[in-house]
Amino acid sequence: MDILTTYGTILMALAIIFGLYMTWGIGANDLANAMGTSVGAGAVTVKQAIFIAIVFEFLGAVIAGGHVTSTIRKGIIDPAGIIDNPEILVYGMLASLLAAAFWLMIASTKGWPVSTTHSIIGALIGFAIVGIGPESVKWDKVMKIVASWIISPAIGGTISFLLVMSTRKLILDTDNPLKNAKRYAPFYIFIVGFIISLVTLFKGLKHLNIELSGPESFAFAALIGLLTAAIGWYFVRNIQDIPNENREFHYTSVEKVFTPMMLFTACAMAFAHGSNDVANGIGPLAAVVSIISSGGEVMQSSELPLWILILGGSGIVLGLVTLGYRVMLTVGKRITELTPSRGFCAELAAATTVVLASRTGLPVSTTHILVGAVLGVGLARGIGALDLRVIGNIILSWLVTLPAGAVMAMIFFFTLKGIFG
């Protein structure tokens, strides 16, 4: 307790710096991954993707990001063993933030789309093993996460594969692809609005003191879906067939119908990402602020100050702007060739999988889902359409993420403990 009284200001400052560093890493890797399909498909430029992310990621983090912070703290480790030594938990949270951020920086520099959730969870496990004891780690949840390495890409890939097949059946392989693209575009855009609304509503808007029942959530999501479908129809209705451009690529005019649809998915993915994943960076930061502000009390839950949400949103946007292009290039260009129609299918599949996971309690990674969805899109064209070397590097980075975060967190924990006592 004396340590928190003596060094409270310094520890708080370190928590803010490390938290900002971590959210920077999330923006550079995770958000870049979410925007990669839109950029790779040519639906938006890098500058436009950054602008969309600044607006919608920030809104998602600030408006709907407040409810998830405690799950990172309580879900994987049990701090009951150090309830009388709150400074140990403070060191652990600082070490976890620094370790996860450091790993994200390495992965982003290499262009590897890794899971930020797994980065911070790996770091928390590492701290818990050496700081509290191996028994404090909820290993059953860790095993579920390991299983998600296979399950989440498989689900995302299967849905995206089916979506590509549906666009071929309903649009691309018909006698008049452009006419059918305009006919079915509002239907697909409705699904986007409906699914993304459900992502946000199911995750909850407790931060805004809004709680809807299941039927109310479905009804509200349907209204949002209809509204987005109407806006989408307005944008695609006047797209004309351009025979000269179609000579080079048969479906040029049809793909133009999918471009506005990808704009919807890009905005929606950025909002959903901000509302869901900002917690990875600000969860441990909120824990440190809570412990120090309360004079050393390790509370199970605490109010989340708005400034922490704003800090998280700012850090994420900063990460995307400075280093995000490397991961965008990997996801959008190197796994397989994307067009607006294929990119749309990948993003819609990813969003659908997130909804399914949130309702079934399946621990999934949005990064793994989206990469799996891109793989599914590629597989719809045959195995030859995939760059297997790039995919191999991505899978290897996924396997390394958990132990890398754990080992670095152990090192940083002992360093902090040695400095502050």
Disulfide bonds with the S-S distance in Angstrom:
none
